[in-house]
Each structure stands twice: as C-alpha cells, then as structure tokens.
C-alpha cells in the first residue's frame, strides 16, 4: 500500500491462507438449547418462551432474529450453505449447513 499524498510512504505484508477443517465444529451443542439442521434451515429447540434468538453468519451479519414462542422451538427458514453462530442471551453454538 502507498500513501496517496506521498507515494514514498508505503508498507506491505504477506498473507498466508490455510484451509480450515470446517467439519471440526460438528456436534458442538449448548446445554440450554439444541440445534438441528433440516435441509437449508436451522431448527432451534429447548428455548424458554420469549428468549431472543439470533443467528449470525461468519461476516458477523445477523441473518435471523426472533423471540421464542411458547412452544420453545423456532426455525430460521432457508439459509445458504455455510457456518453460522446461533446465540441466545447466555450461549452460542456453531452450526454448519
């Protein structure tokens, strides 16, 4: 990178990309709620009514947010294939679709 105002000011770095083993996160669960993959959606159960549930993709974007109904189970609807973080106010769980 070079400074636009003074091209003699510059810097650089090397970046090494290592492929991650995404299967390493399989079967990580919470003692508060459970998650299950159903096609392209995440089923979250064992919730207390009115618990706020949020699902984030790996960019940190919230892709789903809702309060749990009295049944204690919610479904995210269709999500793209990837890794997600499911969070209530006390726990976070990684899931892979």
Order of alpha helices (4+ residues) and beta strands (2+ residues): beta-beta-beta-beta-beta-beta-beta
